[in-house]
Amino acid sequence: MRPRRTHESNAVYRLPGGTEDNDLWTVRAENANGEAIVQSTWVPTDQERAAIADGENVLLTIWGHAHPPVAVGTTAVPLGARPTDGPGEAA
């Protein structure tokens, strides 16, 4: 799976010395309780989609010794940068 930028992305984590292929675009927001959240959108490859359709599960790996609260779900938010209204103007 690859992380992808969406129309709602408002922050990016960049790997020092990396390329845009290493960028992790995120949405920084607050949940209903006013707590900070960071969300990222991941797109499965065709092979991963087929594996999921065949009944395989999604594995979440966290590096380190602590497991932060996480959730995995689906989203229909469009991928890519938000369309612009005109040259140099964000929508």
VOKE-920465 format. One record per atom (N, C-alpha, C): residue in three letters; z, x negated, y. Coordinates in pm, 1 decimal, padded with zeros to 6 digits. Atoms other than C-alpha are relative to their C-alpha. Last residue first. Example, Ala and Ser with C-alpha at 12.3 -4.5 7.8 and 13.67 -1.06 7.14 Angstrom:
REC  type  w  u  v
REC  SER  -00006.0  00082.0  -00119.0
REC  SER  00714.0  -01367.0  -00106.0
REC  SER  00073.0  00077.0  00109.0
REC  ALA  00000.0  -00089.0  -00119.0
REC  ALA  00780.0  -01230.0  -00450.0
REC  ALA  00000.0  -00090.0  00120.0
END
This chain:
REC  type  w  u  v
REC  ALA  -00016.4  -00144.8  00005.3
REC  ALA  -00407.4  00985.3  02605.1
REC  ALA  00145.6  00038.7  00001.5
REC  ALA  -00048.8  -00050.5  00128.2
REC  ALA  -00415.9  00623.3  02714.3
REC  ALA  00016.1  00150.0  00007.9
REC  GLU  -00100.8  -00105.7  -00011.6
REC  GLU  -00632.6  00531.1  03011.0
REC  GLU  00039.4  00050.2  -00137.5
REC  GLY  -00128.8  00048.5  -00043.8
REC  GLY  -00816.2  00196.7  03022.2
REC  GLY  00109.3  00103.7  00012.9
REC  PRO  -00023.0  00144.8  00004.9
REC  PRO  -01163.3  00348.1  03007.1
REC  PRO  00137.1  -00038.1  00054.9
REC  GLY  00104.9  00072.3  -00071.3
REC  GLY  -01132.5  00721.6  02960.3
REC  GLY  00029.1  -00147.3  -00007.8
REC  ASP  00069.2  -00096.5  -00085.0
REC  ASP  -00918.7  00986.0  02795.6
REC  ASP  -00118.2  -00064.3  00071.2
REC  THR  -00021.4  00011.8  -00144.0
REC  THR  -00817.5  00748.7  02515.6
REC  THR  -00079.5  00105.5  00074.9
REC  PRO  00123.5  -00000.3  -00081.3
REC  PRO  -00782.1  00824.5  02145.8
REC  PRO  00034.2  -00008.5  00147.8
REC  ARG  00021.7  -00131.6  -00060.4
REC  ARG  -00446.2  00726.1  01991.7
REC  ARG  -00128.0  -00006.1  00081.8
REC  ALA  -00052.5  -00015.4  -00135.9
REC  ALA  -00479.2  00404.2  01794.8
REC  ALA  -00030.9  00140.6  00049.4
REC  GLY  00068.0  00069.7  -00106.6
REC  GLY  -00544.2  00433.2  01423.6
REC  GLY  00065.4  00022.1  00134.9
REC  LEU  -00010.2  00145.5  -00004.0
REC  LEU  -00435.8  00682.2  01161.1
REC  LEU  -00075.7  -00055.9  00119.4
REC  PRO  00124.5  00076.9  00004.6
REC  PRO  -00389.4  01055.9  01217.7
REC  PRO  00024.2  -00150.4  00011.2
REC  VAL  00027.8  00057.0  -00131.7
REC  VAL  -00043.5  01199.9  01138.2
REC  VAL  -00127.1  -00085.0  -00009.1
REC  ALA  00140.9  -00024.6  -00030.3
REC  ALA  -00065.0  01394.9  00810.3
REC  ALA  -00036.6  -00053.8  00137.8
REC  THR  00031.3  -00036.9  -00137.4
REC  THR  00262.7  01261.6  00674.3
REC  THR  -00149.7  00020.5  00014.7
REC  THR  00141.4  -00000.3  -00034.3
REC  THR  00427.2  01217.0  00334.2
REC  THR  -00017.1  00040.2  00146.1
REC  GLY  00061.2  -00132.6  -00003.5
REC  GLY  00777.6  01122.1  00226.2
REC  GLY  -00148.3  -00012.5  00027.4
REC  VAL  00142.6  00012.4  00025.1
REC  VAL  01004.4  00825.5  00155.2
REC  VAL  -00056.7  00141.3  -00004.3
REC  ALA  00060.5  -00121.8  00053.3
REC  ALA  01354.3  00806.7  00301.0
REC  ALA  -00148.5  -00027.3  -00018.4
REC  VAL  00145.3  -00012.2  -00008.3
REC  VAL  01579.3  00509.0  00373.2
REC  VAL  -00042.5  00136.7  -00052.1
REC  PRO  00048.0  -00135.5  00029.8
REC  PRO  01946.5  00438.7  00442.5
REC  PRO  -00151.6  00005.4  00019.8
REC  PRO  -00013.8  -00092.5  -00112.1
REC  PRO  01996.1  00062.4  00438.8
REC  PRO  -00042.1  00140.0  -00041.6
REC  HIS  00106.4  -00099.8  00005.6
REC  HIS  02047.9  -00119.4  00109.7
REC  HIS  00019.8  00098.2  00114.7
REC  ALA  -00044.1  -00133.7  -00040.0
REC  ALA  02247.6  -00438.3  00149.0
REC  ALA  -00119.6  00094.9  -00005.9
REC  HIS  -00112.1  -00043.6  00083.6
REC  HIS  02204.8  -00770.5  -00029.5
REC  HIS  00052.1  00138.0  00035.8
REC  GLY  -00134.3  00023.7  -00051.5
REC  GLY  01865.7  -00879.5  00099.6
REC  GLY  00104.1  00058.5  -00093.6
REC  TRP  -00045.1  00137.1  00015.9
REC  TRP  01508.7  -00761.5  00047.2
REC  TRP  00137.9  -00014.5  00062.5
REC  ILE  -00071.5  00045.0  -00119.9
REC  ILE  01451.9  -00389.3  00003.4
REC  ILE  00047.0  -00141.8  -00027.8
REC  THR  -00073.0  00125.1  00014.9
REC  THR  01191.7  -00274.9  -00251.3
REC  THR  00060.3  -00038.3  00133.7
REC  LEU  -00040.4  00052.5  -00130.4
REC  LEU  01077.1  00088.3  -00271.2
REC  LEU  00082.4  -00124.3  -00023.6
REC  LEU  -00112.4  00093.1  00003.5
REC  LEU  00888.5  00180.3  -00590.2
REC  LEU  00026.2  -00050.3  00140.6
REC  VAL  00004.0  00094.5  -00111.5
REC  VAL  00663.4  00489.5  -00592.1
REC  VAL  00127.2  -00084.3  -00005.7
REC  ASN  -00091.1  -00022.8  -00111.3
REC  ASN  00630.2  00664.0  -00928.3
REC  ASN  -00019.4  -00105.0  00108.1
REC  GLU  -00083.6  00114.8  -00035.1
REC  GLU  00346.8  00678.7  -01181.2
REC  GLU  00082.7  00033.3  00124.1
REC  GLY  -00141.7  -00016.3  00029.0
REC  GLY  00235.5  01025.1  -01293.2
REC  GLY  00087.0  -00120.2  00029.4
REC  ASP  -00021.9  00008.5  00144.1
REC  ASP  -00140.1  00985.3  -01327.0
REC  ASP  00147.7  00005.2  -00037.2
REC  ALA  00054.0  -00123.1  00058.5
REC  ALA  -00186.1  01108.1  -00968.1
REC  ALA  00020.1  00003.5  -00151.1
REC  ILE  -00092.9  -00107.2  -00036.9
REC  ILE  00043.5  00825.6  -00856.8
REC  ILE  -00045.4  00131.9  -00061.0
REC  ALA  -00122.4  00022.0  00077.5
REC  ALA  -00165.4  00571.0  -01048.7
REC  ALA  00102.7  00109.4  00029.0
REC  ALA  00027.5  -00041.2  00137.6
REC  ALA  -00487.5  00717.7  -00904.1
REC  ALA  00124.6  -00015.3  -00086.7
REC  ARG  00010.9  -00147.3  00000.2
REC  ARG  -00349.0  00692.8  -00551.3
REC  ARG  -00023.5  00052.1  -00141.8
REC  GLU  -00136.9  -00052.5  -00008.3
REC  GLU  -00242.7  00332.0  -00621.1
REC  GLU  -00000.1  00152.6  00000.5
REC  GLN  -00064.4  00027.6  00128.5
REC  GLN  -00595.2  00241.8  -00738.3
REC  GLN  00143.0  00055.4  -00000.2
REC  ASP  00053.6  -00096.0  00096.8
REC  ASP  -00749.9  00413.8  -00433.7
REC  ASP  00065.7  -00018.4  -00136.6
REC  THR  00137.3  00031.9  00038.0
REC  THR  -00517.3  00207.6  -00214.2
REC  THR  -00048.9  00109.1  -00096.1
REC  PRO  00026.3  00054.5  00133.1
REC  PRO  -00204.9  00372.3  -00075.8
REC  PRO  -00148.1  -00031.7  -00019.0
REC  VAL  00113.4  -00065.1  00064.1
REC  VAL  -00162.9  00411.2  00300.3
REC  VAL  -00024.3  -00064.7  -00135.9
REC  TRP  00062.8  00087.3  00099.1
REC  TRP  00175.7  00330.9  00454.5
REC  TRP  -00109.6  00078.0  -00072.0
REC  THR  00090.3  -00074.3  00086.9
REC  THR  00311.0  00489.7  00772.3
REC  THR  -00074.6  -00098.6  -00089.0
REC  SER  00129.9  00064.6  00015.6
REC  SER  00614.2  00335.0  00943.0
REC  SER  -00081.1  00081.3  -00100.6
REC  GLN  00086.6  -00049.5  00106.7
REC  GLN  00924.0  00504.8  01081.8
REC  GLN  -00128.5  -00080.9  -00002.9
REC  VAL  00126.6  00072.5  -00005.6
REC  VAL  01214.3  00360.3  01281.3
REC  VAL  -00081.9  00048.1  -00119.2
REC  ILE  00075.8  00013.0  00123.9
REC  ILE  01515.9  00580.3  01350.8
REC  ILE  -00125.5  -00082.4  00027.1
REC  ALA  00125.8  00073.6  -00001.7
REC  ALA  01786.2  00577.9  01617.9
REC  ALA  -00062.9  -00003.5  -00138.4
REC  GLU  -00010.1  00133.4  00059.7
REC  GLU  02052.3  00848.3  01591.1
REC  GLU  -00137.2  -00065.7  -00001.6
REC  GLY  00004.6  00101.2  -00103.8
REC  GLY  02038.4  01142.9  01833.8
REC  GLY  00013.9  -00142.5  -00051.1
REC  ASN  -00136.9  00032.8  -00040.7
REC  ASN  02154.8  01391.4  01569.8
REC  ASN  00004.6  -00106.3  00108.6
REC  ALA  -00060.2  -00118.3  -00061.6
REC  ALA  01807.7  01549.7  01537.3
REC  ALA  00142.9  -00024.7  00048.2
REC  ASN  -00001.5  -00117.7  00085.8
REC  ASN  01659.3  01205.5  01471.3
REC  ASN  00070.4  00114.9  00072.4
REC  GLU  -00135.1  -00044.3  00034.7
REC  GLU  01575.1  00957.4  01743.8
REC  GLU  -00010.9  00120.1  -00091.9
REC  ALA  -00035.3  -00132.8  -00048.4
REC  ALA  01250.9  00763.6  01786.6
REC  ALA  00148.0  00025.8  -00028.2
REC  ARG  -00142.9  00004.9  -00029.7
REC  ARG  01081.9  00431.7  01726.1
REC  ARG  00034.8  00131.4  00067.0
REC  VAL  -00041.7  -00098.9  -00099.8
REC  VAL  00745.8  00486.5  01560.4
REC  VAL  00149.8  -00017.5  00015.7
REC  THR  -00108.8  -00093.6  00025.9
REC  THR  00616.4  00182.4  01378.9
REC  THR  00010.8  00103.3  00111.1
REC  TRP  -00010.2  -00098.6  -00106.2
REC  TRP  00321.1  -00053.4  01346.0
REC  TRP  00105.2  00103.7  -00037.6
REC  LEU  -00067.0  -00119.4  00051.0
REC  LEU  00381.1  -00341.7  01106.6
REC  LEU  00021.0  00093.3  00118.4
REC  ASP  -00076.1  -00084.7  -00092.4
REC  ASP  00129.1  -00611.2  01194.9
REC  ASP  00061.8  00119.2  -00072.5
REC  ASN  -00142.6  00009.6  00030.7
REC  ASN  00029.9  -00855.8  00917.2
REC  ASN  00084.8  00091.5  00087.3
REC  ASP  -00018.4  -00053.2  00135.4
REC  ASP  -00341.1  -00762.3  00922.2
REC  ASP  00146.5  -00002.8  -00042.5
REC  GLU  -00022.8  -00144.4  -00011.1
REC  GLU  -00324.0  -00815.8  01299.3
REC  GLU  00014.2  00065.9  -00136.8
REC  THR  00115.0  -00064.9  -00063.0
REC  THR  -00284.5  -01184.7  01220.4
REC  THR  00030.1  00148.4  00011.2
REC  GLY  00082.8  -00090.8  00079.4
REC  GLY  00022.1  -01390.8  01141.4
REC  GLY  -00119.0  00052.1  00077.9
REC  GLY  00110.4  00072.0  00060.5
REC  GLY  00168.5  -01698.8  01309.8
REC  GLY  -00093.0  00087.1  -00082.4
REC  PRO  00033.5  00121.9  -00073.4
REC  PRO  00494.2  -01516.8  01373.7
REC  PRO  -00108.6  -00078.1  -00073.7
REC  LEU  -00040.2  00117.5  00076.4
REC  LEU  00466.6  -01184.3  01189.2
REC  LEU  -00036.8  -00124.5  00080.4
REC  ARG  00104.9  00097.9  00028.3
REC  ARG  00437.0  -00901.9  01439.8
REC  ARG  00059.0  -00119.5  -00072.1
REC  TYR  -00064.5  00124.0  00042.1
REC  TYR  00653.1  -00589.8  01449.2
REC  TYR  -00111.5  -00094.9  -00039.1
REC  VAL  00062.9  00078.3  00105.5
REC  VAL  00486.3  -00311.3  01645.4
REC  VAL  00085.8  -00122.8  -00027.3
REC  ALA  -00058.2  00134.5  00010.0
REC  ALA  00618.3  -00027.1  01859.4
REC  ALA  -00068.7  -00072.5  -00114.8
REC  ASN  -00040.9  00042.0  -00134.0
REC  ASN  00492.5  00311.4  01983.6
REC  ASN  00067.9  -00136.8  -00000.4
REC  SER  -00060.8  00133.6  -00002.3
REC  SER  00295.1  00443.0  01687.2
REC  SER  00033.8  -00039.0  00144.0
REC  GLU  -00137.0  -00006.1  -00052.1
REC  GLU  00231.4  00820.1  01724.2
REC  GLU  00067.3  -00137.1  00009.3
REC  HIS  00005.0  -00048.3  -00137.8
REC  HIS  -00148.2  00804.8  01689.8
REC  HIS  00138.3  00003.1  00063.3
REC  THR  00032.4  -00141.9  -00013.7
REC  THR  -00095.8  00597.1  01376.3
REC  THR  -00005.2  00036.7  00147.5
REC  ARG  -00029.5  -00055.2  -00131.8
REC  ARG  -00102.7  00223.8  01293.7
REC  ARG  -00038.2  00147.5  -00000.7
REC  ARG  00109.1  -00030.7  -00092.0
REC  ARG  -00113.5  00143.2  00924.1
REC  ARG  00052.9  00052.5  00132.6
REC  PRO  -00048.0  -00072.5  -00117.7
REC  PRO  00114.2  -00021.7  00668.3
REC  PRO  -00116.1  00020.2  00097.1
REC  ARG  00006.0  00074.7  -00125.8
REC  ARG  -00070.8  -00114.6  00352.1
REC  ARG  00058.2  00083.5  00112.6
REC  MET  00000.0  -00084.3  -00117.8
REC  MET  00000.0  00000.0  00000.0
REC  MET  00000.0  -00088.4  00123.6
END
